[in-house]
């Protein structure tokens, strides 16, 4: 449990540094855009190469995968239906809201939580690979089309993601994982070094936005922020539990792993996507803040209820 708290405390500390340097005038709001673009185009693809290359791809076929899929579809679909009817959000805005409601921080927080709370880092692999290989490419295809002002065709949805640096990084990592190949040190060392700046870059950019961007809530209706936060913190873990336990018959440690992964907060890279495509960045930012704070007691409750 101490590791979970330490993981969240580390994230908050780095975000605080970003807010501090912005408050002291060391950087302006333009630095947030630069950091976000570097994280999106350079550092995150490098991180994905090393992360996915180390994952066991066979884990994606685990019994908990179905529960993980449903636990993503239900909150994401619920947000999109309500947002389109209630707030008339565009396709790109709906995508960011849906991701904020269901895309968990499986990388820089999920991996240590799985390793130290669940005892096996591989238990987060189904969630990690589902997001990187399916959810993220589809979302980016829609965001690309929305920015261009066109309706995405089937071919665009299938092909466009493969021009995206994040998808390319994921596919390179997947190839390395499947084949067992290893990059030569001359290539691997720079890739790892660049990838190491992805998470702190995202968090610093996030902190700068908190200090210099629109205030908390900003132009986001309170009801919309409450919706994305509730879907992420409450609905997603409950759906994961219901499907895993009642439909799939999972129990014990396997059930705990599925529900803990579903209880992770919204991933910071959703804010990077929102900033990159200029779609609902304030909603993404504030949902990350609310869910990162709220996920601590939620995960503790899950471990207490199911850990025994």
Backbone bond lengths (Angstrom), bond angles and torsions (degrees), N, CA, C in turn:
res aa  C-N    CA-C-N  psi(-1)  N-CA   C-N-CA  omega(-1)  CA-C   N-CA-C  phi
1 X - - - 1.462 - - 1.525 111.77 -
2 X 1.344 115.33 -34.78 1.455 118.87 178.19 1.523 111.39 -61.93
3 X 1.353 116.12 -33.90 1.463 120.39 179.99 1.523 111.22 -66.14
4 X 1.341 116.63 -38.91 1.467 120.88 177.65 1.522 109.48 -60.69
5 X 1.343 115.95 -47.82 1.463 120.25 -179.07 1.524 110.65 -63.58
6 X 1.351 115.92 -40.84 1.464 119.94 179.37 1.526 111.14 -63.73
7 X 1.335 117.11 -39.88 1.461 120.61 178.83 1.516 111.99 -61.16
8 X 1.333 116.12 -44.78 1.463 120.03 177.90 1.525 111.14 -67.74
9 X 1.331 116.79 -38.88 1.465 120.29 -179.35 1.525 110.80 -63.92
10 X 1.329 116.82 -37.45 1.467 120.56 178.61 1.518 110.97 -63.74
11 X 1.330 116.49 -44.06 1.458 120.87 178.50 1.529 110.76 -60.18
12 X 1.324 115.62 -47.66 1.466 120.49 -178.84 1.527 110.59 -62.02
13 X 1.336 117.34 -38.47 1.460 120.83 -178.57 1.524 111.34 -63.98
14 X 1.331 117.41 -44.06 1.470 120.30 -179.16 1.530 110.29 -67.86
15 X 1.333 117.00 -40.39 1.464 120.37 175.37 1.532 109.61 -59.14
16 X 1.341 115.88 -40.61 1.458 120.50 179.45 1.518 112.58 -62.92
17 X 1.329 117.04 -36.17 1.462 120.72 176.83 1.522 110.19 -63.31
18 X 1.335 116.37 -42.94 1.462 119.91 177.72 1.513 111.67 -60.56
19 X 1.335 116.38 -44.02 1.466 120.21 178.20 1.524 111.39 -65.20
20 X 1.339 116.93 -36.06 1.465 120.87 -178.26 1.520 111.77 -67.53
21 X 1.336 117.64 -47.76 1.464 119.38 -178.56 1.527 110.57 -65.77
22 X 1.331 116.35 -29.82 1.463 119.30 175.38 1.523 110.48 -70.00
23 X 1.327 116.16 -41.58 1.464 120.78 179.85 1.523 111.57 -64.47
24 X 1.342 116.55 -35.88 1.474 120.66 -178.57 1.526 112.26 -81.00
25 X 1.316 117.59 -4.25 1.452 121.07 178.36 1.514 114.00 82.16
26 X 1.330 117.59 11.41 1.460 120.57 177.86 1.526 110.57 -65.17
27 X 1.329 116.31 -36.64 1.464 122.26 178.07 1.521 108.90 -132.06
28 X 1.336 115.49 161.12 1.456 120.28 174.49 1.531 108.93 -113.72
29 X 1.326 116.50 -174.01 1.460 120.37 -176.42 1.524 111.60 -64.80
30 X 1.341 116.76 -23.87 1.455 119.42 177.36 1.519 112.37 -63.28
31 X 1.335 116.80 -29.08 1.469 120.45 178.70 1.522 110.69 -64.75
32 X 1.323 115.87 -33.75 1.473 119.03 178.06 1.520 110.65 -63.22
33 X 1.345 116.81 -40.22 1.460 120.93 178.20 1.527 110.65 -65.78
34 X 1.329 116.68 -41.65 1.467 120.33 -179.85 1.533 110.58 -64.33
35 X 1.333 116.63 -47.86 1.461 120.44 179.68 1.522 111.21 -61.02
36 X 1.331 116.57 -41.60 1.463 120.02 -179.80 1.522 111.45 -64.07
37 X 1.333 116.55 -40.68 1.459 119.84 -179.48 1.532 111.30 -69.34
38 X 1.328 116.64 -39.19 1.461 119.19 176.86 1.526 110.19 -64.41
39 X 1.333 116.27 -41.55 1.462 120.00 178.88 1.525 110.79 -63.69
40 X 1.332 116.77 -39.07 1.468 121.13 -176.27 1.521 111.70 -73.68
41 X 1.321 117.12 -48.32 1.460 121.20 -171.09 1.532 114.50 -90.11
42 X 1.332 117.64 -24.20 1.463 119.80 -172.48 1.533 112.83 -120.56
43 X 1.326 115.97 -61.27 1.461 119.30 -170.50 1.529 113.44 -72.27
44 X 1.331 117.24 -45.36 1.473 119.42 -177.78 1.529 112.88 -63.29
45 X 1.344 119.55 -43.68 1.475 118.09 175.35 1.524 112.44 -57.81
46 X 1.344 117.28 -39.99 1.461 120.11 178.30 1.522 110.95 -64.56
47 X 1.337 116.62 -40.63 1.460 120.65 178.36 1.519 111.16 -64.12
48 X 1.331 116.67 -39.52 1.462 120.61 -179.51 1.528 111.36 -65.86
49 X 1.324 116.92 -36.52 1.467 119.98 177.51 1.521 110.09 -58.15
50 X 1.334 116.78 -48.20 1.464 119.69 -176.98 1.524 112.35 -74.39
51 X 1.340 117.70 -36.23 1.467 120.82 -177.74 1.517 111.85 -69.26
52 X 1.336 116.61 -50.93 1.463 120.18 -177.81 1.522 111.04 -68.68
53 X 1.328 117.55 -33.10 1.462 120.57 179.64 1.518 111.74 -61.81
54 X 1.335 117.04 -28.27 1.459 121.17 -178.27 1.521 113.02 -91.17
55 X 1.337 117.73 -7.44 1.464 120.99 -178.97 1.516 110.81 -82.64
56 X 1.334 115.66 148.88 1.455 121.37 175.69 1.528 107.23 -87.56
57 X 1.329 116.99 108.58 1.466 120.96 -174.68 1.520 111.41 -62.20
58 X 1.325 117.73 -28.39 1.468 119.90 -179.32 1.517 111.98 -63.66
59 X 1.345 116.26 -21.94 1.461 119.44 179.75 1.527 112.71 -66.49
60 X 1.326 116.72 -20.43 1.463 119.36 -179.68 1.528 111.46 -67.60
61 X 1.327 117.37 -17.07 1.453 121.80 178.99 1.518 112.16 -94.42
62 X 1.313 118.60 14.10 1.452 121.94 -179.12 1.521 110.95 -66.08
63 X 1.339 115.50 162.85 1.465 120.72 -176.97 1.519 112.74 -63.17
64 X 1.327 117.17 -26.35 1.457 119.81 -178.38 1.512 114.23 -79.04
65 X 1.332 118.05 -4.30 1.458 120.19 -176.89 1.521 111.73 -62.63
66 X 1.333 117.03 -42.00 1.476 120.18 -179.64 1.521 110.93 -60.68
67 X 1.325 116.51 -42.05 1.466 119.72 178.40 1.517 110.96 -64.99
68 X 1.321 116.52 -37.98 1.457 121.21 178.76 1.526 110.85 -64.06
69 X 1.329 116.70 -42.55 1.466 121.04 179.75 1.527 110.50 -62.46
70 X 1.330 116.71 -49.32 1.471 120.10 -178.96 1.523 110.46 -63.23
71 X 1.332 116.49 -38.25 1.461 120.45 -179.21 1.517 112.23 -67.68
72 X 1.316 118.19 -17.02 1.464 122.56 173.76 1.520 110.51 -89.28
73 X 1.327 116.26 -44.97 1.460 121.22 -174.71 1.527 111.90 -64.28
74 X 1.331 117.82 -41.55 1.472 120.85 -175.36 1.525 112.20 -63.75
75 X 1.339 120.61 -55.14 1.474 118.58 179.32 1.524 113.27 -66.52
76 X 1.340 117.07 -38.82 1.464 119.75 -179.90 1.527 110.61 -64.16
77 X 1.324 116.17 -46.12 1.468 120.27 179.13 1.512 112.26 -65.02
78 X 1.336 116.80 -38.21 1.468 120.53 179.08 1.520 110.71 -62.83
79 X 1.335 116.32 -45.44 1.463 118.71 178.89 1.528 110.93 -60.96
80 X 1.322 118.18 -46.49 1.464 121.26 -175.61 1.521 111.39 -62.36
81 X 1.324 116.77 -39.60 1.467 119.76 178.67 1.520 111.19 -65.14
82 X 1.337 116.37 -46.29 1.463 120.05 -177.27 1.533 110.56 -70.70
83 X 1.330 117.68 -42.31 1.469 120.97 -176.77 1.525 111.63 -64.64
84 X 1.330 115.84 -38.35 1.464 118.54 -179.82 1.527 110.86 -68.30
85 X 1.318 116.31 -37.28 1.470 120.02 -178.26 1.527 111.83 -81.37
86 X 1.337 116.79 -43.29 1.463 121.00 -171.92 1.520 112.95 -85.04
87 X 1.345 117.75 -43.23 1.464 120.04 -173.50 1.526 113.30 -116.17
88 X 1.313 118.05 2.99 1.479 123.17 176.76 1.527 111.52 54.58
89 X 1.289 117.69 44.95 1.460 121.45 -178.98 1.531 111.32 -72.56
90 X 1.337 115.19 147.54 1.458 120.63 176.46 1.530 109.28 -73.12
91 X 1.336 116.02 173.01 1.460 120.18 -179.18 1.526 110.90 -60.86
92 X 1.345 116.78 -43.97 1.452 120.07 179.70 1.515 112.47 -64.52
93 X 1.327 116.90 -41.25 1.466 120.96 177.80 1.521 111.05 -65.43
94 X 1.320 116.79 -37.75 1.465 120.30 176.99 1.525 111.28 -63.82
95 X 1.315 116.37 -38.65 1.467 120.34 179.54 1.526 110.32 -63.16
96 X 1.330 117.57 -46.94 1.467 120.29 -179.64 1.530 110.28 -63.74
97 X 1.316 117.52 -41.58 1.460 120.24 177.94 1.517 112.15 -64.27
98 X 1.339 115.75 -40.93 1.461 120.01 178.73 1.524 111.01 -64.88
99 X 1.336 116.91 -42.33 1.461 120.24 177.10 1.530 110.94 -64.73
100 X 1.313 116.69 -39.52 1.465 120.10 177.96 1.520 111.65 -61.89
101 X 1.322 116.31 -28.40 1.465 122.12 -177.62 1.521 113.45 -86.55
102 X 1.348 118.29 -11.92 1.466 118.39 -169.62 1.521 116.11 -147.45
103 X 1.328 119.23 -13.42 1.470 122.17 -174.85 1.514 108.73 -91.75
104 X 1.317 117.50 108.37 1.458 120.73 -170.20 1.520 112.58 -89.31
105 X 1.321 114.65 160.62 1.457 122.37 178.66 1.531 108.87 -80.46
106 X 1.327 115.67 74.03 1.470 120.86 -175.18 1.516 112.62 -83.19
107 X 1.328 118.04 -12.67 1.457 120.73 -176.46 1.507 113.13 -88.58
108 X 1.343 116.61 -86.05 1.461 119.01 -172.42 1.516 113.42 -71.70
109 X 1.333 119.86 -14.74 1.463 121.23 175.83 1.530 111.29 -112.91
110 X 1.336 116.57 -39.92 1.459 119.58 -178.17 1.515 113.55 -64.01
111 X 1.334 116.86 -40.06 1.464 119.65 -179.07 1.534 112.37 -63.13
112 X 1.344 119.36 -49.48 1.473 117.77 177.27 1.517 113.62 -66.43
113 X 1.342 118.47 -34.92 1.461 120.39 177.19 1.524 110.25 -63.58
114 X 1.340 116.07 -44.06 1.466 119.78 178.62 1.521 111.23 -63.32
115 X 1.335 116.22 -38.57 1.458 119.81 -177.28 1.523 112.33 -70.99
116 X 1.321 117.59 -43.10 1.457 120.28 -171.39 1.526 113.82 -99.22
117 X 1.325 118.13 -29.33 1.462 120.93 178.74 1.524 110.94 -89.92
118 X 1.340 115.69 -43.10 1.457 120.37 -177.48 1.530 112.10 -95.04
119 X 1.327 117.02 -16.18 1.451 120.27 176.58 1.513 115.79 87.10
120 X 1.337 117.47 2.64 1.467 120.28 -178.83 1.521 109.12 -156.85
121 X 1.329 116.53 112.51 1.462 120.90 -178.12 1.523 111.98 -63.01
122 X 1.341 117.14 -24.98 1.467 120.62 -178.24 1.526 112.34 -66.11
123 X 1.344 117.47 -17.76 1.456 120.29 -177.63 1.526 112.84 -67.13
124 X 1.333 117.04 -19.20 1.462 120.01 177.67 1.521 111.13 -89.74
125 X 1.336 118.33 -6.16 1.467 122.02 -176.24 1.527 113.49 -58.25
126 X 1.359 119.86 -44.30 1.472 117.98 179.44 1.526 112.86 -57.60
127 X 1.325 116.80 -44.03 1.466 120.58 178.50 1.519 110.75 -65.80
128 X 1.320 116.73 -44.82 1.463 121.38 -177.53 1.521 111.42 -61.60
129 X 1.326 117.00 -48.73 1.458 120.43 -177.15 1.526 111.82 -71.35
130 X 1.336 117.71 -36.22 1.471 120.37 176.29 1.520 110.34 -58.81
131 X 1.322 116.24 -43.99 1.464 120.27 -178.91 1.516 111.79 -69.01
132 X 1.331 116.81 -44.59 1.451 120.33 -174.50 1.520 112.98 -74.05
133 X 1.337 116.96 -35.61 1.460 120.47 -172.89 1.521 113.72 -97.13
134 X 1.337 117.88 -19.19 1.469 120.22 -177.17 1.527 111.61 -121.61
135 X 1.330 117.31 -61.20 1.462 120.62 -172.73 1.522 112.59 -65.27
136 X 1.327 116.76 -48.88 1.462 119.59 -176.86 1.521 113.01 -64.34
137 X 1.347 119.84 -46.64 1.466 118.73 177.54 1.523 113.52 -59.87
138 X 1.330 117.54 -41.75 1.470 120.32 179.11 1.524 110.79 -64.24
139 X 1.331 116.14 -44.35 1.463 119.98 -179.33 1.523 111.29 -63.32
140 X 1.322 117.00 -42.48 1.462 120.31 -179.07 1.524 111.75 -67.42
141 X 1.332 116.82 -32.93 1.464 119.79 176.88 1.526 110.51 -63.32
142 X 1.336 116.90 -43.28 1.463 120.60 179.24 1.525 110.58 -67.74
143 X 1.327 117.22 -40.80 1.462 120.83 178.95 1.527 111.15 -63.55
144 X 1.324 117.01 -42.22 1.467 120.46 176.93 1.522 110.39 -58.77
145 X 1.323 116.77 -46.61 1.461 121.39 -178.65 1.524 111.26 -66.18
146 X 1.327 116.92 -38.19 1.460 120.65 -179.07 1.525 110.93 -66.15
147 X 1.325 117.23 -40.40 1.466 120.99 178.37 1.519 110.88 -64.20
148 X 1.342 116.79 -37.68 1.465 120.82 179.17 1.529 111.87 -77.02
149 X 1.322 117.14 -12.59 1.453 120.58 179.41 1.507 114.27 77.73
150 X 1.326 116.39 23.51 1.464 120.57 178.91 1.515 109.77 -119.23
151 X 1.319 114.43 163.44 1.455 119.98 178.03 1.526 108.22 -90.76
152 X 1.340 118.08 126.18 1.466 119.33 -176.86 1.523 112.34 -67.54
153 X 1.322 116.00 129.39 1.461 120.64 175.48 1.526 109.04 -84.90
154 X 1.311 116.09 170.71 1.465 120.35 178.99 1.520 110.39 -60.75
155 X 1.336 116.45 -41.38 1.466 119.85 -179.48 1.522 111.00 -65.20
156 X 1.341 117.69 -36.74 1.457 120.74 178.71 1.520 110.80 -66.48
157 X 1.330 115.93 -42.48 1.458 119.68 179.37 1.524 110.58 -61.15
158 X 1.345 115.86 -36.11 1.461 120.38 -177.33 1.524 112.55 -81.71
159 X 1.341 116.77 -35.08 1.467 120.07 -172.00 1.523 113.86 -103.58
160 X 1.323 117.29 -36.42 1.463 120.51 -175.00 1.528 113.61 -56.58
161 X 1.349 119.04 -40.57 1.461 118.43 -178.88 1.516 114.10 -57.35
162 X 1.339 117.21 -26.92 1.452 120.32 -175.39 1.526 112.67 -77.58
163 X 1.341 116.56 -0.90 1.463 120.91 170.89 1.521 110.81 -98.21
164 X 1.339 116.53 -1.64 1.454 121.48 -178.09 1.527 109.95 -88.19
165 X 1.330 118.41 135.26 1.474 120.19 -176.68 1.523 113.60 -60.37
166 X 1.340 117.48 -33.49 1.460 119.47 -179.73 1.525 111.15 -68.93
167 X 1.319 115.88 -40.75 1.459 119.48 178.22 1.520 110.99 -67.00
168 X 1.325 116.21 -40.58 1.467 119.97 178.96 1.529 110.27 -61.83
169 X 1.328 116.84 -43.86 1.457 120.13 177.55 1.517 111.91 -60.88
170 X 1.335 116.31 -40.57 1.465 120.90 178.61 1.520 111.10 -63.74
171 X 1.328 116.93 -44.37 1.460 120.91 -177.79 1.530 111.67 -67.23
172 X 1.330 116.62 -37.58 1.468 119.41 176.96 1.535 109.61 -63.71
173 X 1.327 115.91 -43.78 1.459 119.52 177.65 1.511 112.20 -62.81
174 X 1.344 116.83 -39.47 1.462 121.24 178.67 1.523 110.89 -64.24
175 X 1.325 116.56 -41.35 1.466 120.52 177.86 1.527 110.75 -61.02
176 X 1.311 116.63 -43.12 1.460 120.59 178.94 1.525 111.04 -64.64
177 X 1.340 116.06 -38.44 1.458 119.83 -179.65 1.518 111.96 -67.15
178 X 1.340 116.83 -43.19 1.461 121.46 -177.50 1.525 111.10 -68.34
179 X 1.327 116.64 -43.50 1.460 121.01 -174.31 1.527 113.51 -84.87
180 X 1.337 115.69 -19.87 1.457 118.43 -176.03 1.520 113.48 78.68
181 X 1.314 116.43 7.24 1.466 120.05 178.78 1.522 109.92 -68.58
182 X 1.298 115.71 155.81 1.462 122.00 175.54 1.525 109.36 -127.82
183 X 1.304 115.69 135.98 1.461 119.71 176.79 1.526 109.29 -67.18
184 X 1.335 117.64 142.22 1.469 119.46 176.36 1.522 109.63 -63.92
185 X 1.333 117.43 149.09 1.471 120.91 -177.49 1.523 113.53 -51.85
186 X 1.331 116.84 -34.26 1.460 120.18 -179.10 1.526 111.12 -61.69
187 X 1.337 117.15 -28.06 1.460 122.13 177.93 1.522 110.79 -97.74
188 X 1.334 116.62 -44.15 1.462 121.30 -174.32 1.523 112.54 -62.85
189 X 1.305 117.69 -41.58 1.470 120.10 -176.46 1.527 112.71 -63.27
190 X 1.350 119.80 -47.67 1.467 118.67 176.20 1.525 112.82 -63.52
191 X 1.352 117.12 -37.80 1.468 120.42 179.33 1.517 110.23 -61.97
192 X 1.337 117.42 -45.13 1.462 120.87 178.83 1.523 111.50 -64.29
193 X 1.329 116.42 -39.76 1.459 120.51 -179.68 1.525 111.35 -64.68
194 X 1.335 116.28 -44.14 1.471 120.52 178.52 1.524 110.28 -67.48
195 X 1.336 116.35 -42.03 1.461 120.02 179.84 1.513 112.55 -61.95
196 X 1.330 116.60 -29.43 1.467 120.29 -178.27 1.521 112.26 -66.23
197 X 1.334 117.94 -17.60 1.463 119.73 -179.77 1.527 112.21 -90.09
198 X 1.332 118.27 -4.05 1.464 120.65 -175.74 1.523 111.85 -64.12
199 X 1.332 116.81 -55.02 1.461 120.22 -176.25 1.529 111.86 -65.14
200 X 1.342 119.95 -51.17 1.470 117.93 177.52 1.525 112.77 -61.54
201 X 1.335 117.14 -33.45 1.461 119.55 177.32 1.516 111.64 -63.03
202 X 1.343 116.13 -44.75 1.469 120.72 177.24 1.528 110.79 -60.30
203 X 1.334 115.94 -45.92 1.462 120.19 -175.42 1.525 111.95 -68.58
204 X 1.333 117.34 -39.39 1.463 120.23 177.36 1.531 110.63 -64.32
205 X 1.336 116.32 -43.55 1.465 120.36 177.96 1.525 110.58 -61.15
206 X 1.315 115.43 -38.70 1.461 120.76 179.13 1.529 110.89 -64.45
207 X 1.348 116.32 -43.10 1.457 120.16 178.91 1.518 112.36 -64.78
208 X 1.339 117.22 -40.08 1.468 121.15 177.24 1.526 110.15 -61.26
209 X 1.336 116.13 -41.78 1.464 120.02 179.24 1.519 111.63 -64.64
210 X 1.327 116.53 -38.30 1.470 119.38 178.61 1.522 111.39 -60.98
211 X 1.342 116.48 -36.78 1.474 119.70 -176.33 1.525 112.58 -83.90
212 X 1.331 117.37 -41.43 1.468 119.97 -172.21 1.525 113.46 -106.06
213 X 1.326 117.95 -16.93 1.454 120.79 179.93 1.516 111.29 -79.25
214 X 1.331 117.51 -170.65 1.462 120.70 176.36 1.525 110.19 -56.42
215 X 1.324 117.01 147.93 1.452 120.39 178.94 1.516 111.72 -61.86
216 X 1.346 115.65 168.77 1.455 119.84 -178.26 1.531 110.00 -53.95
217 X 1.315 115.65 128.37 1.459 120.05 -175.11 1.510 110.52 91.85
218 X 1.355 116.51 -47.57 1.462 121.08 176.36 1.515 112.25 46.14
219 X 1.347 114.93 -122.38 1.452 120.04 -179.49 1.532 112.07 -94.97
220 X 1.331 117.16 14.94 1.463 121.45 -178.74 1.525 109.71 -93.66
221 X 1.332 118.60 126.60 1.467 120.01 175.50 1.530 110.00 -58.36
222 X 1.331 118.14 136.14 1.472 120.20 -179.47 1.528 112.72 -54.94
223 X 1.325 115.78 -35.25 1.459 118.99 -179.75 1.520 112.65 -64.89
224 X 1.339 116.86 -33.06 1.460 120.11 -179.81 1.523 111.02 -71.43
225 X 1.335 116.55 -42.12 1.454 120.20 176.94 1.529 110.40 -64.52
226 X 1.315 116.41 -41.04 1.464 120.10 177.84 1.525 110.51 -62.48
227 X 1.335 116.90 -37.26 1.465 120.94 -179.76 1.526 111.26 -65.65
228 X 1.333 117.65 -51.54 1.465 119.67 -178.40 1.529 111.00 -62.31
229 X 1.327 117.12 -39.62 1.463 120.67 -178.65 1.526 111.53 -67.81
230 X 1.332 116.50 -42.49 1.463 120.04 179.97 1.523 111.61 -68.27
231 X 1.324 116.70 -39.00 1.459 119.72 177.72 1.520 110.70 -61.89
232 X 1.327 115.87 -40.02 1.469 119.75 -178.02 1.513 112.79 -73.99
233 X 1.344 117.03 -47.25 1.458 120.97 -172.69 1.523 113.97 -82.66
234 X 1.326 117.31 -27.75 1.468 120.44 -173.79 1.522 112.26 -113.85
235 X 1.333 115.95 -55.30 1.460 119.65 -173.07 1.533 111.99 -67.00
236 X 1.323 117.79 -46.73 1.462 119.54 -176.07 1.530 112.79 -61.43
237 X 1.339 120.46 -47.07 1.466 119.07 176.76 1.530 113.22 -63.42
238 X 1.331 117.12 -38.02 1.463 119.86 -179.76 1.532 111.41 -66.17
239 X 1.326 116.90 -41.73 1.460 120.52 177.93 1.522 110.19 -64.11
240 X 1.329 115.75 -43.31 1.470 119.81 178.87 1.524 110.47 -59.39
241 X 1.323 117.06 -43.50 1.465 120.96 179.17 1.526 111.32 -64.27
242 X 1.330 116.28 -47.24 1.463 120.09 -176.95 1.523 111.70 -61.33
243 X 1.329 117.05 -46.02 1.461 120.07 -178.28 1.526 110.78 -70.06
244 X 1.334 116.49 -45.86 1.472 119.92 -177.07 1.519 111.81 -64.66
245 X 1.332 117.08 -42.70 1.467 120.45 -174.82 1.524 112.79 -84.32
246 X 1.330 116.84 -50.93 1.456 120.29 -172.88 1.532 113.42 -84.46
247 X 1.329 117.40 -35.03 1.464 119.41 -179.00 1.528 112.64 -90.54
248 X 1.337 116.70 -39.04 1.466 120.23 -175.97 1.525 113.45 -100.67
249 X 1.330 116.37 -12.30 1.452 119.60 178.11 1.516 114.88 74.46
250 X 1.336 117.43 19.24 1.458 120.05 178.67 1.528 110.05 -73.29
251 X 1.307 115.45 148.35 1.461 120.83 177.71 1.519 108.63 -150.86
252 X 1.322 116.16 175.40 1.448 120.76 176.25 1.516 113.54 60.81
253 X 1.323 115.35 -138.36 1.460 121.38 -174.08 1.525 112.15 -65.36
254 X 1.339 117.89 -36.04 1.461 120.78 -179.91 1.531 110.75 -63.58
255 X 1.334 115.79 -41.18 1.469 120.36 177.83 1.513 110.64 -67.07
256 X 1.321 116.36 -43.31 1.463 120.72 179.38 1.526 110.85 -58.49
257 X 1.329 117.43 -42.06 1.463 121.31 -178.37 1.523 111.37 -62.16
258 X 1.330 117.16 -44.66 1.462 120.85 -179.03 1.520 111.13 -62.88
259 X 1.329 117.08 -44.61 1.468 120.90 -175.38 1.529 110.95 -73.47
260 X 1.334 117.96 -38.48 1.462 120.08 177.56 1.526 110.88 -62.37
261 X 1.333 116.49 -43.34 1.471 119.68 178.91 1.530 111.27 -62.70
262 X 1.328 116.99 -37.22 1.466 120.94 178.31 1.519 111.94 -71.61
263 X 1.333 117.10 -19.72 1.462 121.49 -178.05 1.522 113.30 -88.90
264 X 1.326 117.39 -5.84 1.465 120.34 178.50 1.532 110.11 -62.23
265 X 1.318 118.46 151.96 1.470 120.61 -178.60 1.521 112.39 -74.11
266 X 1.306 115.58 172.05 1.466 121.75 177.60 1.533 109.84 -61.80
267 X 1.326 115.72 137.27 1.462 121.14 -176.74 1.527 111.60 -70.85
268 X 1.339 115.76 143.71 1.461 120.46 179.93 1.526 112.85 -64.75
269 X 1.343 116.82 -26.48 1.468 117.18 -177.34 1.526 112.60 -69.30
270 X 1.332 118.01 -13.30 1.469 119.86 174.12 1.527 109.62 -65.45
271 X 1.318 116.56 -36.17 1.466 120.19 175.81 1.523 110.36 -65.50
272 X 1.342 116.76 -38.57 1.470 120.36 177.42 1.525 109.94 -62.10
273 X 1.341 117.58 -45.06 1.465 120.74 177.74 1.525 110.91 -61.24
274 X 1.341 116.14 -44.86 1.460 120.76 -178.53 1.524 111.07 -61.35
275 X 1.327 115.96 -40.64 1.468 120.78 178.62 1.518 110.80 -69.55
276 X 1.316 116.45 -43.05 1.466 121.63 -178.67 1.526 111.34 -59.69
277 X 1.329 116.74 -40.90 1.461 120.52 -176.55 1.534 112.70 -101.08
278 X 1.342 117.15 0.95 1.462 122.41 179.04 1.526 111.04 55.20
279 X 1.326 115.50 51.94 1.460 121.99 179.43 1.528 109.24 -133.83
280 X 1.330 117.55 113.61 1.475 123.81 172.32 1.525 113.20 51.94
281 X 1.323 117.13 42.13 1.469 119.55 -177.94 1.532 111.84 -66.79
282 X 1.338 117.42 -34.62 1.469 119.48 179.19 1.526 110.58 -67.57
283 X 1.324 117.36 -40.66 1.465 120.88 177.56 1.519 110.35 -61.67
284 X 1.334 116.69 -45.09 1.466 120.02 179.44 1.521 110.29 -62.88
285 X 1.329 116.63 -46.37 1.466 120.94 -178.81 1.516 111.87 -58.36
286 X 1.341 116.92 -48.81 1.458 120.38 -175.40 1.530 112.20 -73.08
287 X 1.333 117.32 -32.95 1.467 119.31 176.69 1.519 110.24 -65.80
288 X 1.336 116.72 -39.43 1.465 120.52 176.63 1.525 110.07 -60.68
289 X 1.328 116.76 -43.30 1.465 120.98 -179.13 1.525 110.72 -63.48
290 X 1.325 116.67 -48.22 1.473 120.72 -178.18 1.527 110.96 -64.70
291 X 1.332 117.00 -46.42 1.466 119.28 -175.65 1.523 112.63 -73.84
292 X 1.346 117.63 -31.46 1.466 119.31 176.83 1.518 110.50 -65.73
293 X 1.327 116.19 -36.82 1.465 120.18 176.30 1.528 110.88 -73.04
294 X 1.324 116.20 -44.88 1.461 120.18 -175.70 1.506 114.65 -74.51
295 X 1.335 118.02 -22.45 1.463 120.24 -176.79 1.523 112.61 -68.96
296 X 1.327 117.96 -24.80 1.467 120.27 -179.61 1.529 111.02 -59.89
297 X 1.340 119.37 -56.67 1.468 118.45 178.10 1.522 113.13 -66.25
298 X 1.344 117.46 -31.09 1.467 119.43 179.68 1.522 110.63 -64.62
299 X 1.325 117.67 -47.25 1.469 120.85 -179.94 1.526 110.43 -65.56
300 X 1.309 117.18 -39.24 1.463 119.71 176.64 1.523 111.12 -61.12
301 X 1.325 117.00 -41.45 1.461 121.46 178.78 1.521 110.87 -64.52
302 X 1.325 116.75 -41.76 1.462 121.13 179.25 1.527 110.72 -63.42
303 X 1.332 116.93 -45.61 1.461 120.95 179.84 1.528 110.00 -63.26
304 X 1.326 117.65 -40.15 1.469 121.66 179.38 1.530 110.64 -66.35
305 X 1.338 117.08 -42.71 1.467 120.63 -176.56 1.518 113.84 -74.66
306 X 1.347 116.78 -37.04 1.468 120.25 -173.63 1.524 113.72 -110.04
307 X 1.329 115.76 -14.57 1.466 118.74 -174.73 1.508 114.07 -68.82
308 X 1.322 116.51 -24.95 1.453 118.91 -179.79 1.497 113.13 -78.15
